[in-house]
Structure formats: C-alpha cells, structure tokens
Amino acid sequence: MEEPPTQTSHLQGSLWMLAYCALFAVVAGLVRVLSQSVSTAEIVFFRTAIIVAAMLLWRRRGQGRMTTRRLGIHFSRKSWACAGA
C-alpha cells in the first residue's frame, strides 16, 4: 500500500509543475522563433529527439521507475497529441 502524501511531497510536486510550465514556455518561444527559418517537421523531430535522449539518460542513471496503472489513458493522450501535430 502506498504511503499518504506529505507536505514535502506536495512541495516537490509543485516545484516540478512550475519547472514544467517554465520549460513549456521556453519551448513555445523557441518554436515560434525557429519556425521562421526551419520546417515544422524538423522542429518536431529535434524536439522529440532531445526529449527521448533526456528520458534515456534519466532512466540510465536510475532516477526512478516509470510505471503507470493507466497505460491506455497515456496511449490515448499521446495518440491525440500525434494526430494534432
């Protein structure tokens, strides 16, 4: 059984969310600037390649397991994201 969340885990989760929002804004700005001189397919390819490389490094260093009980929901979300791109 999982332990109940603590105040520290809530703070850590909030900081991760803030970091995500900041990085999302940076990426959106970079895409806007780069889209004037680089094709959309290249931007999507390199953005995805960087994300995959970062995830592989994170996984290799043993920073934690990536597991889910809702694989179908994640697959659906990613499918809609790919369809929208």
Biopython code that builds the backbone (N, CA, C, O; Angstrom):
import numpy as np
from Bio.PDB.StructureBuilder import StructureBuilder

atoms = [
    (1, "MET", "N", (0.844, -1.182, 0.000)),
    (1, "MET", "CA", (0.000, 0.000, 0.000)),
    (1, "MET", "C", (0.889, 1.245, 0.000)),
    (1, "MET", "O", (1.946, 1.261, 0.629)),
    (2, "GLU", "N", (0.457, 2.271, -0.700)),
    (2, "GLU", "CA", (1.239, 3.496, -0.811)),
    (2, "GLU", "C", (1.117, 4.332, 0.455)),
    (2, "GLU", "O", (0.104, 4.312, 1.154)),
    (3, "GLU", "N", (2.197, 5.070, 0.720)),
    (3, "GLU", "CA", (2.178, 5.979, 1.866)),
    (3, "GLU", "C", (1.377, 7.224, 1.501)),
    (3, "GLU", "O", (1.346, 7.619, 0.335)),
    (4, "PRO", "N", (0.729, 7.846, 2.488)),
    (4, "PRO", "CA", (-0.006, 9.084, 2.192)),
    (4, "PRO", "C", (0.964, 10.214, 1.851)),
    (4, "PRO", "O", (2.095, 10.231, 2.338)),
    (5, "PRO", "N", (0.526, 11.156, 1.016)),
    (5, "PRO", "CA", (1.401, 12.266, 0.648)),
    (5, "PRO", "C", (1.766, 13.119, 1.866)),
    (5, "PRO", "O", (0.972, 13.282, 2.792)),
    (6, "THR", "N", (2.968, 13.648, 1.838)),
    (6, "THR", "CA", (3.431, 14.522, 2.906)),
    (6, "THR", "C", (3.528, 15.947, 2.375)),
    (6, "THR", "O", (3.379, 16.191, 1.177)),
    (7, "GLN", "N", (3.780, 16.876, 3.285)),
    (7, "GLN", "CA", (3.922, 18.271, 2.870)),
    (7, "GLN", "C", (5.121, 18.421, 1.943)),
    (7, "GLN", "O", (5.077, 19.210, 0.999)),
    (8, "THR", "N", (6.193, 17.673, 2.201)),
    (8, "THR", "CA", (7.377, 17.728, 1.351)),
    (8, "THR", "C", (7.062, 17.241, -0.052)),
    (8, "THR", "O", (7.512, 17.841, -1.028)),
    (9, "SER", "N", (6.293, 16.161, -0.171)),
    (9, "SER", "CA", (5.961, 15.643, -1.498)),
    (9, "SER", "C", (5.059, 16.616, -2.260)),
    (9, "SER", "O", (5.155, 16.723, -3.483)),
    (10, "HIS", "N", (4.187, 17.321, -1.544)),
    (10, "HIS", "CA", (3.349, 18.332, -2.205)),
    (10, "HIS", "C", (4.203, 19.487, -2.711)),
    (10, "HIS", "O", (3.981, 19.983, -3.816)),
    (11, "LEU", "N", (5.173, 19.918, -1.917)),
    (11, "LEU", "CA", (6.071, 20.990, -2.341)),
    (11, "LEU", "C", (6.892, 20.550, -3.541)),
    (11, "LEU", "O", (7.046, 21.302, -4.504)),
    (12, "GLN", "N", (7.412, 19.348, -3.487)),
    (12, "GLN", "CA", (8.206, 18.834, -4.599)),
    (12, "GLN", "C", (7.353, 18.742, -5.867)),
    (12, "GLN", "O", (7.815, 19.100, -6.951)),
    (13, "GLY", "N", (6.139, 18.276, -5.739)),
    (13, "GLY", "CA", (5.242, 18.208, -6.888)),
    (13, "GLY", "C", (4.945, 19.582, -7.463)),
    (13, "GLY", "O", (4.887, 19.754, -8.681)),
    (14, "SER", "N", (4.758, 20.560, -6.584)),
    (14, "SER", "CA", (4.502, 21.933, -7.040)),
    (14, "SER", "C", (5.705, 22.502, -7.771)),
    (14, "SER", "O", (5.548, 23.180, -8.787)),
    (15, "LEU", "N", (6.893, 22.237, -7.273)),
    (15, "LEU", "CA", (8.110, 22.719, -7.937)),
    (15, "LEU", "C", (8.289, 22.063, -9.300)),
    (15, "LEU", "O", (8.712, 22.723, -10.250)),
    (16, "TRP", "N", (7.974, 20.776, -9.412)),
    (16, "TRP", "CA", (8.044, 20.102, -10.710)),
    (16, "TRP", "C", (7.053, 20.739, -11.689)),
    (16, "TRP", "O", (7.369, 20.919, -12.865)),
    (17, "MET", "N", (5.870, 21.075, -11.211)),
    (17, "MET", "CA", (4.875, 21.707, -12.075)),
    (17, "MET", "C", (5.338, 23.084, -12.540)),
    (17, "MET", "O", (5.150, 23.440, -13.704)),
    (18, "LEU", "N", (5.939, 23.856, -11.645)),
    (18, "LEU", "CA", (6.470, 25.165, -12.026)),
    (18, "LEU", "C", (7.593, 25.034, -13.051)),
    (18, "LEU", "O", (7.661, 25.807, -14.006)),
    (19, "ALA", "N", (8.466, 24.059, -12.849)),
    (19, "ALA", "CA", (9.553, 23.824, -13.805)),
    (19, "ALA", "C", (8.979, 23.428, -15.167)),
    (19, "ALA", "O", (9.455, 23.890, -16.204)),
    (20, "TYR", "N", (7.966, 22.580, -15.158)),
    (20, "TYR", "CA", (7.327, 22.169, -16.409)),
    (20, "TYR", "C", (6.739, 23.381, -17.134)),
    (20, "TYR", "O", (6.936, 23.539, -18.339)),
    (21, "CYS", "N", (6.031, 24.223, -16.416)),
    (21, "CYS", "CA", (5.418, 25.408, -17.032)),
    (21, "CYS", "C", (6.477, 26.338, -17.623)),
    (21, "CYS", "O", (6.304, 26.869, -18.719)),
    (22, "ALA", "N", (7.566, 26.528, -16.893)),
    (22, "ALA", "CA", (8.644, 27.390, -17.394)),
    (22, "ALA", "C", (9.270, 26.799, -18.654)),
    (22, "ALA", "O", (9.492, 27.515, -19.630)),
    (23, "LEU", "N", (9.553, 25.515, -18.639)),
    (23, "LEU", "CA", (10.145, 24.876, -19.811)),
    (23, "LEU", "C", (9.181, 24.862, -20.989)),
    (23, "LEU", "O", (9.604, 25.013, -22.136)),
    (24, "PHE", "N", (7.906, 24.684, -20.723)),
    (24, "PHE", "CA", (6.912, 24.709, -21.787)),
    (24, "PHE", "C", (6.899, 26.081, -22.460)),
    (24, "PHE", "O", (6.813, 26.173, -23.684)),
    (25, "ALA", "N", (6.984, 27.139, -21.667)),
    (25, "ALA", "CA", (7.005, 28.497, -22.216)),
    (25, "ALA", "C", (8.272, 28.739, -23.042)),
    (25, "ALA", "O", (8.220, 29.369, -24.098)),
    (26, "VAL", "N", (9.401, 28.236, -22.556)),
    (26, "VAL", "CA", (10.664, 28.388, -23.292)),
    (26, "VAL", "C", (10.580, 27.661, -24.636)),
    (26, "VAL", "O", (10.962, 28.212, -25.668)),
    (27, "VAL", "N", (10.085, 26.440, -24.620)),
    (27, "VAL", "CA", (9.964, 25.666, -25.859)),
    (27, "VAL", "C", (9.012, 26.362, -26.832)),
    (27, "VAL", "O", (9.296, 26.434, -28.027)),
    (28, "ALA", "N", (7.897, 26.870, -26.335)),
    (28, "ALA", "CA", (6.949, 27.568, -27.205)),
    (28, "ALA", "C", (7.603, 28.787, -27.851)),
    (28, "ALA", "O", (7.393, 29.057, -29.034)),
    (29, "GLY", "N", (8.392, 29.519, -27.076)),
    (29, "GLY", "CA", (9.103, 30.673, -27.628)),
    (29, "GLY", "C", (10.131, 30.270, -28.674)),
    (29, "GLY", "O", (10.250, 30.908, -29.720)),
    (30, "LEU", "N", (10.871, 29.205, -28.385)),
    (30, "LEU", "CA", (11.864, 28.731, -29.355)),
    (30, "LEU", "C", (11.206, 28.251, -30.649)),
    (30, "LEU", "O", (11.711, 28.505, -31.743)),
    (31, "VAL", "N", (10.099, 27.569, -30.518)),
    (31, "VAL", "CA", (9.388, 27.098, -31.712)),
    (31, "VAL", "C", (8.926, 28.286, -32.537)),
    (31, "VAL", "O", (9.026, 28.265, -33.764)),
    (32, "ARG", "N", (8.432, 29.302, -31.891)),
    (32, "ARG", "CA", (7.967, 30.486, -32.627)),
    (32, "ARG", "C", (9.126, 31.154, -33.374)),
    (32, "ARG", "O", (8.964, 31.569, -34.522)),
    (33, "VAL", "N", (10.274, 31.260, -32.739)),
    (33, "VAL", "CA", (11.425, 31.884, -33.383)),
    (33, "VAL", "C", (11.967, 30.997, -34.506)),
    (33, "VAL", "O", (12.245, 31.472, -35.607)),
    (34, "LEU", "N", (12.111, 29.705, -34.213)),
    (34, "LEU", "CA", (12.684, 28.791, -35.200)),
    (34, "LEU", "C", (11.767, 28.539, -36.389)),
    (34, "LEU", "O", (12.249, 28.241, -37.481)),
    (35, "SER", "N", (10.471, 28.651, -36.200)),
    (35, "SER", "CA", (9.534, 28.340, -37.282)),
    (35, "SER", "C", (9.658, 29.306, -38.457)),
    (35, "SER", "O", (9.134, 29.035, -39.538)),
    (36, "GLN", "N", (10.338, 30.417, -38.256)),
    (36, "GLN", "CA", (10.533, 31.367, -39.348)),
    (36, "GLN", "C", (11.599, 30.887, -40.326)),
    (36, "GLN", "O", (11.615, 31.305, -41.484)),
    (37, "SER", "N", (12.506, 29.993, -39.857)),
    (37, "SER", "CA", (13.596, 29.561, -40.730)),
    (37, "SER", "C", (13.748, 28.041, -40.839)),
    (37, "SER", "O", (14.524, 27.566, -41.669)),
    (38, "VAL", "N", (13.034, 27.276, -40.029)),
    (38, "VAL", "CA", (13.165, 25.822, -40.019)),
    (38, "VAL", "C", (11.775, 25.217, -40.223)),
    (38, "VAL", "O", (10.778, 25.750, -39.735)),
    (39, "SER", "N", (11.723, 24.101, -40.946)),
    (39, "SER", "CA", (10.422, 23.475, -41.204)),
    (39, "SER", "C", (9.840, 22.862, -39.925)),
    (39, "SER", "O", (10.564, 22.527, -38.987)),
    (40, "THR", "N", (8.533, 22.729, -39.921)),
    (40, "THR", "CA", (7.830, 22.172, -38.761)),
    (40, "THR", "C", (8.283, 20.747, -38.469)),
    (40, "THR", "O", (8.450, 20.376, -37.307)),
    (41, "ALA", "N", (8.482, 19.951, -39.506)),
    (41, "ALA", "CA", (8.909, 18.559, -39.319)),
    (41, "ALA", "C", (10.263, 18.491, -38.615)),
    (41, "ALA", "O", (10.465, 17.639, -37.750)),
    (42, "GLU", "N", (11.182, 19.368, -38.969)),
    (42, "GLU", "CA", (12.497, 19.382, -38.318)),
    (42, "GLU", "C", (12.384, 19.796, -36.854)),
    (42, "GLU", "O", (13.052, 19.226, -35.991)),
    (43, "ILE", "N", (11.551, 20.774, -36.580)),
    (43, "ILE", "CA", (11.361, 21.214, -35.195)),
    (43, "ILE", "C", (10.803, 20.079, -34.355)),
    (43, "ILE", "O", (11.292, 19.826, -33.254)),
    (44, "VAL", "N", (9.776, 19.385, -34.862)),
    (44, "VAL", "CA", (9.171, 18.271, -34.129)),
    (44, "VAL", "C", (10.182, 17.152, -33.940)),
    (44, "VAL", "O", (10.272, 16.577, -32.855)),
    (45, "PHE", "N", (10.949, 16.834, -34.987)),
    (45, "PHE", "CA", (11.945, 15.765, -34.892)),
    (45, "PHE", "C", (12.976, 16.070, -33.807)),
    (45, "PHE", "O", (13.221, 15.232, -32.938)),
    (46, "PHE", "N", (13.576, 17.244, -33.844)),
    (46, "PHE", "CA", (14.629, 17.558, -32.881)),
    (46, "PHE", "C", (14.082, 17.715, -31.463)),
    (46, "PHE", "O", (14.750, 17.345, -30.497)),
    (47, "ARG", "N", (12.888, 18.254, -31.335)),
    (47, "ARG", "CA", (12.279, 18.358, -30.009)),
    (47, "ARG", "C", (12.061, 16.972, -29.420)),
    (47, "ARG", "O", (12.352, 16.738, -28.247)),
    (48, "THR", "N", (11.553, 16.058, -30.230)),
    (48, "THR", "CA", (11.331, 14.696, -29.768)),
    (48, "THR", "C", (12.648, 13.985, -29.486)),
    (48, "THR", "O", (12.751, 13.264, -28.494)),
    (49, "ALA", "N", (13.647, 14.167, -30.328)),
    (49, "ALA", "CA", (14.957, 13.531, -30.115)),
    (49, "ALA", "C", (15.588, 13.989, -28.802)),
    (49, "ALA", "O", (16.167, 13.180, -28.078)),
    (50, "ILE", "N", (15.482, 15.263, -28.496)),
    (50, "ILE", "CA", (16.033, 15.784, -27.240)),
    (50, "ILE", "C", (15.290, 15.187, -26.049)),
    (50, "ILE", "O", (15.909, 14.822, -25.050)),
    (51, "ILE", "N", (13.978, 15.088, -26.152)),
    (51, "ILE", "CA", (13.182, 14.523, -25.057)),
    (51, "ILE", "C", (13.536, 13.053, -24.841)),
    (51, "ILE", "O", (13.715, 12.615, -23.704)),
    (52, "VAL", "N", (13.637, 12.294, -25.931)),
    (52, "VAL", "CA", (13.974, 10.867, -25.808)),
    (52, "VAL", "C", (15.360, 10.700, -25.204)),
    (52, "VAL", "O", (15.548, 9.848, -24.336)),
    (53, "ALA", "N", (16.337, 11.496, -25.641)),
    (53, "ALA", "CA", (17.690, 11.411, -25.084)),
    (53, "ALA", "C", (17.684, 11.730, -23.588)),
    (53, "ALA", "O", (18.341, 11.046, -22.803)),
    (54, "ALA", "N", (16.950, 12.759, -23.199)),
    (54, "ALA", "CA", (16.886, 13.122, -21.781)),
    (54, "ALA", "C", (16.232, 12.014, -20.956)),
    (54, "ALA", "O", (16.691, 11.708, -19.856)),
    (55, "MET", "N", (15.174, 11.419, -21.478)),
    (55, "MET", "CA", (14.499, 10.334, -20.759)),
    (55, "MET", "C", (15.389, 9.104, -20.637)),
    (55, "MET", "O", (15.393, 8.442, -19.599)),
    (56, "LEU", "N", (16.147, 8.790, -21.695)),
    (56, "LEU", "CA", (17.060, 7.647, -21.629)),
    (56, "LEU", "C", (18.171, 7.885, -20.603)),
    (56, "LEU", "O", (18.532, 6.981, -19.849)),
    (57, "LEU", "N", (18.703, 9.096, -20.581)),
    (57, "LEU", "CA", (19.730, 9.419, -19.584)),
    (57, "LEU", "C", (19.159, 9.339, -18.174)),
    (57, "LEU", "O", (19.801, 8.809, -17.267)),
    (58, "TRP", "N", (17.969, 9.859, -17.995)),
    (58, "TRP", "CA", (17.316, 9.825, -16.684)),
    (58, "TRP", "C", (17.099, 8.396, -16.239)),
    (58, "TRP", "O", (17.344, 8.048, -15.083)),
    (59, "ARG", "N", (16.640, 7.572, -17.162)),
    (59, "ARG", "CA", (16.380, 6.163, -16.859)),
    (59, "ARG", "C", (17.677, 5.408, -16.579)),
    (59, "ARG", "O", (17.732, 4.570, -15.679)),
    (60, "ARG", "N", (18.717, 5.707, -17.353)),
    (60, "ARG", "CA", (20.000, 5.019, -17.188)),
    (60, "ARG", "C", (20.642, 5.331, -15.847)),
    (60, "ARG", "O", (21.281, 4.469, -15.244)),
    (61, "ARG", "N", (20.474, 6.561, -15.378)),
    (61, "ARG", "CA", (21.048, 6.949, -14.088)),
    (61, "ARG", "C", (20.261, 6.389, -12.919)),
    (61, "ARG", "O", (20.665, 6.540, -11.765)),
    (62, "GLY", "N", (19.145, 5.748, -13.208)),
    (62, "GLY", "CA", (18.358, 5.122, -12.150)),
    (62, "GLY", "C", (17.595, 6.115, -11.304)),
    (62, "GLY", "O", (17.473, 5.937, -10.092)),
    (63, "GLN", "N", (17.077, 7.163, -11.932)),
    (63, "GLN", "CA", (16.362, 8.210, -11.203)),
    (63, "GLN", "C", (14.959, 7.796, -10.800)),
    (63, "GLN", "O", (14.236, 8.585, -10.191)),
    (64, "GLY", "N", (14.573, 6.617, -11.114)),
    (64, "GLY", "CA", (13.240, 6.175, -10.730)),
    (64, "GLY", "C", (12.602, 5.350, -11.815)),
    (64, "GLY", "O", (13.011, 5.373, -12.976)),
    (65, "ARG", "N", (11.602, 4.630, -11.410)),
    (65, "ARG", "CA", (10.881, 3.801, -12.366)),
    (65, "ARG", "C", (9.737, 4.594, -12.964)),
    (65, "ARG", "O", (9.089, 5.395, -12.291)),
    (66, "MET", "N", (9.510, 4.354, -14.223)),
    (66, "MET", "CA", (8.372, 4.976, -14.881)),
    (66, "MET", "C", (7.321, 3.901, -15.071)),
    (66, "MET", "O", (7.388, 3.110, -16.013)),
    (67, "THR", "N", (6.361, 3.877, -14.182)),
    (67, "THR", "CA", (5.282, 2.898, -14.281)),
    (67, "THR", "C", (3.950, 3.625, -14.213)),
    (67, "THR", "O", (3.852, 4.741, -13.704)),
    (68, "THR", "N", (2.953, 2.978, -14.727)),
    (68, "THR", "CA", (1.621, 3.555, -14.685)),
    (68, "THR", "C", (0.592, 2.439, -14.552)),
    (68, "THR", "O", (0.806, 1.313, -15.000)),
    (69, "ARG", "N", (-0.493, 2.772, -13.943)),
    (69, "ARG", "CA", (-1.623, 1.851, -13.879)),
    (69, "ARG", "C", (-2.641, 2.190, -14.953)),
    (69, "ARG", "O", (-3.635, 1.484, -15.123)),
    (70, "ARG", "N", (-2.391, 3.271, -15.673)),
    (70, "ARG", "CA", (-3.342, 3.766, -16.676)),
    (70, "ARG", "C", (-2.679, 3.858, -18.053)),
    (70, "ARG", "O", (-2.690, 4.921, -18.673)),
    (71, "LEU", "N", (-2.115, 2.773, -18.525)),
    (71, "LEU", "CA", (-1.399, 2.769, -19.789)),
    (71, "LEU", "C", (-2.308, 3.169, -20.950)),
    (71, "LEU", "O", (-1.880, 3.892, -21.849)),
    (72, "GLY", "N", (-3.546, 2.709, -20.938)),
    (72, "GLY", "CA", (-4.478, 3.044, -22.013)),
    (72, "GLY", "C", (-4.732, 4.542, -22.126)),
    (72, "GLY", "O", (-4.819, 5.077, -23.232)),
    (73, "ILE", "N", (-4.851, 5.217, -20.993)),
    (73, "ILE", "CA", (-5.082, 6.664, -20.996)),
    (73, "ILE", "C", (-3.858, 7.395, -21.550)),
    (73, "ILE", "O", (-3.998, 8.343, -22.323)),
    (74, "HIS", "N", (-2.663, 6.957, -21.158)),
    (74, "HIS", "CA", (-1.440, 7.588, -21.663)),
    (74, "HIS", "C", (-1.307, 7.365, -23.167)),
    (74, "HIS", "O", (-0.929, 8.277, -23.902)),
    (75, "PHE", "N", (-1.616, 6.156, -23.620)),
    (75, "PHE", "CA", (-1.557, 5.861, -25.044)),
    (75, "PHE", "C", (-2.553, 6.732, -25.816)),
    (75, "PHE", "O", (-2.222, 7.258, -26.878)),
    (76, "SER", "N", (-3.749, 6.881, -25.293)),
    (76, "SER", "CA", (-4.760, 7.711, -25.936)),
    (76, "SER", "C", (-4.321, 9.172, -26.008)),
    (76, "SER", "O", (-4.475, 9.822, -27.042)),
    (77, "ARG", "N", (-3.775, 9.681, -24.910)),
    (77, "ARG", "CA", (-3.321, 11.076, -24.880)),
    (77, "ARG", "C", (-2.221, 11.313, -25.905)),
    (77, "ARG", "O", (-2.234, 12.316, -26.619)),
    (78, "LYS", "N", (-1.270, 10.389, -25.975)),
    (78, "LYS", "CA", (-0.168, 10.551, -26.924)),
    (78, "LYS", "C", (-0.657, 10.414, -28.363)),
    (78, "LYS", "O", (-0.172, 11.109, -29.255)),
    (79, "SER", "N", (-1.602, 9.533, -28.583)),
    (79, "SER", "CA", (-2.165, 9.375, -29.938)),
    (79, "SER", "C", (-2.841, 10.665, -30.392)),
    (79, "SER", "O", (-2.664, 11.087, -31.535)),
    (80, "TRP", "N", (-3.609, 11.292, -29.511)),
    (80, "TRP", "CA", (-4.257, 12.561, -29.860)),
    (80, "TRP", "C", (-3.221, 13.661, -30.077)),
    (80, "TRP", "O", (-3.396, 14.514, -30.947)),
    (81, "ALA", "N", (-2.144, 13.646, -29.295)),
    (81, "ALA", "CA", (-1.085, 14.643, -29.464)),
    (81, "ALA", "C", (-0.407, 14.478, -30.819)),
    (81, "ALA", "O", (-0.125, 15.465, -31.498)),
    (82, "CYS", "N", (-0.144, 13.234, -31.212)),
    (82, "CYS", "CA", (0.485, 12.982, -32.521)),
    (82, "CYS", "C", (-0.465, 13.355, -33.656)),
    (82, "CYS", "O", (-0.033, 13.897, -34.674)),
    (83, "ALA", "N", (-1.748, 13.069, -33.490)),
    (83, "ALA", "CA", (-2.724, 13.412, -34.514)),
    (83, "ALA", "C", (-2.829, 14.931, -34.670)),
    (83, "ALA", "O", (-3.062, 15.431, -35.771)),
    (84, "GLY", "N", (-2.659, 15.654, -33.578)),
    (84, "GLY", "CA", (-2.741, 17.105, -33.626)),
    (84, "GLY", "C", (-1.514, 17.759, -34.229)),
    (84, "GLY", "O", (-1.588, 18.888, -34.713)),
    (85, "ALA", "N", (-0.381, 17.060, -34.207)),
    (85, "ALA", "CA", (0.858, 17.624, -34.766)),
    (85, "ALA", "C", (0.808, 17.466, -36.253)),
    (85, "ALA", "O", (1.742, 17.867, -36.948)),
]
sb = StructureBuilder()
sb.init_structure("model")
sb.init_model(0)
sb.init_chain("A")
sb.init_seg("    ")
for serial, (resi, resn, name, xyz) in enumerate(atoms, 1):
    if name == "N":
        sb.init_residue(resn, " ", resi, " ")
    sb.init_atom(name, np.array(xyz, "f"), 0.0, 1.0, " ", f" {name:<3s}", serial, name[0])
structure = sb.get_structure()
